[in-house]
Amino acid sequence: MKRIVVKVGSNVLTRDDGKLDVTRMSAIVDQIVWMKRNGFEVILVSSGAMACGRDELKVNRKLDSVGQRQLYSAIGQVKLVGLYYDLFREYNMHVGQVLTMKDSFSTRGEYLNQRACMTVMLENNVIPIVNENDTVSVTELMFTDNDELSGLIASMMDADTLIILSNVDGIFNGDPKSSNTRVIPLVNYDRDLGEYIQDSKSGFGRGGMITKTNIAKKVAEEGIRVIIANGKTNNILIDIATKPQETMHTEFRPNPNPASQVKKWIAHSESFAKGIIHINKNAEDALKGDKAVSLLLVGVTSIEGDFEENDIINVVGSNNDIIAVGRSGYSASEAKENIGVHDLKPLIHYDYLYMEQ
Ligand code: GLU
């Protein structure tokens, strides 16, 4: 059975005036029902809580951005999930709410716990409806947007496909407003699209095209097909499934040799790193080479941070960019004592090392 993660952006669920577009929401639900009936397992990552909440309530005191987020998402999420509940119930389908936070992915144990939660829902034919827990998320530790969240969910749940529905038709090969640009139908996961992407955010969501493309590439690199399409186009999900050639969208072709499950978790863990490892040029060249190598202490020049064995650490190259993320085989103090020493077990074993692209 094919497992699909469908991410629906706030822009899809709201009208131009910011009000919730219940007709569109209902059309998306109809299409997900079609997918379920045609043998797909579906996980829905839905934004729109804030937009829903803003529409519900007029406040008489000016709120700062955190207060607005907390208030609007608290009331909006209830409305959003309530509507989904009613719409799916018409088809006798069960939905369940999963509210999560970036921090809930920071240890392998928490990650596996969330995976177990969604697995038990799917086994019981319940459609998980996932959103960030915006009410209690701490600003600095939030997901960039729900695109990032949907990528993590697709990777964690070993999805076949992630479909990101936004209010654009895909990735354009130029200015979307110009008449001679078109949507790029197919790109390989490792293709650089920098020349085409504009950093414009539109409407009510947090995400822009740059994050969408970065997430799409990362997830496709993990072996998952990613599709960016316009959620405002009628029947878009059904058309992508039944007549992809005739349907406007961008598909990121997945890496045929994806990393292991553990590496997938590590790939999304850069921001949870507890330490920074600086390495010498030889070690950097070895890591970036074609062979599968582990990071050894002999190649380390300095270590920052205070971490325990099994914590996530970032590896920094000569120009101070993060070149790899991995799970440490040592505590920070043990590793610092052994900087430059030969013939010890690796600081990061290859199986727990993810190279940034
Ligand atoms: N979690 C936010 C909401 O439900 C949306 C974040 C985003 O726009 O990606 O309103």
Residues whose N, C-alpha, C, O or C-beta is under 5 A from the ligand:
A	BS01	LIG	S10 S46 S47 G48 A49 M50 A51 E132 D145 N146 D147 F204 G205 R206 G207
